Amino acid sequence: MSYQAPTSAELAVFSQHHQTLGFQSPVLGFQRRWRYRVVPNRWHLKGTAGAVAYLEKYGHRLKSQHLVGMALYAERMGCWSFATRLWRQAYILAHQGLPPAAKADAFPAFAEFPPELRPGLLRIQDGILVIRNCANRFNDFTTWGMELPKGDELIVFAANGELAYQTEEGRARTWHPTLDQALRGLEKLAGPFVLEGTAAFRDGRGNLHSQERMAKQATPGLPLTLVFVVLRAVYHNRTSLMEGSENPRQEAAAALTAHLTTLATGS
């Protein structure tokens, strides 16, 4: 499914949203891409044409959040036309193939959430903000704010004993019953929430897999461990955290992780 190119107004809102959030992802990766891919080809001096050449060679490998990072870095380097073309492609990828918007009243269990924070309506387009250096710090429910390599990214909605999952783009999905049980327990303990997280299975040798089947195949007969990391919360304590800085979202993630740790350890 293709997506029509954004209007100038749509593109302005999209880029302004990310500029307001700030450039919080690791800069080093974008410096390297700029230094070893863009500069040797002098694409940064060719404006829109340079960005088109960059996308033709590397664009098929990149997700929207990576292009957002490159666009922000291009702006930092003063290459505005180059950046604008990357913003356009990032917008298209972020919206490509999205399902029809759900009705705001389609999920009565989540009626207390603002309409934009309900399943099928919420869009997380700034996933670049949660890229972290994992450094092998995986301790089941006790690590927060760091994305799991090979993990499965989820948006989780929980209220009134009900649970729903979706992708960052808004597609409904399900996950493992063990995670369902843990998150329902979290909602009972901490109250309604909407969070962004990463889930994975650790096999018997400690390696992570996004699917239970793959983890079982890697170490047949050995027990598996469910790993879930709360990256950030966008609704907590009956308050929307979508606006403003990233700090409140990560503070809420830390609080929810503490509750998960209590549930997991029984302490």
Protein Blocks (a to p, Z undefined) as FASTA:
>chain_A
ZZddddfklmmmmmmmmmmnopabcfklmmmmmmmmmmmnommmnommlmmmmmmmmmmm
pcfklmmmmmmmmmmnopaklmmmmmmmmmmmmmgopacdddfklmmmlmmpcfklcghk
accfklmmmgccfklpaghjlbghiacehiacdddddeehiacdddfkopacdddfklmm
mmmmmmmmnopaddddddddddfkopacfbfklmmmmmghiacddddddfbdcbeehiaf
kgccfklmmmmmmmmmmmmmmmmnoZZ
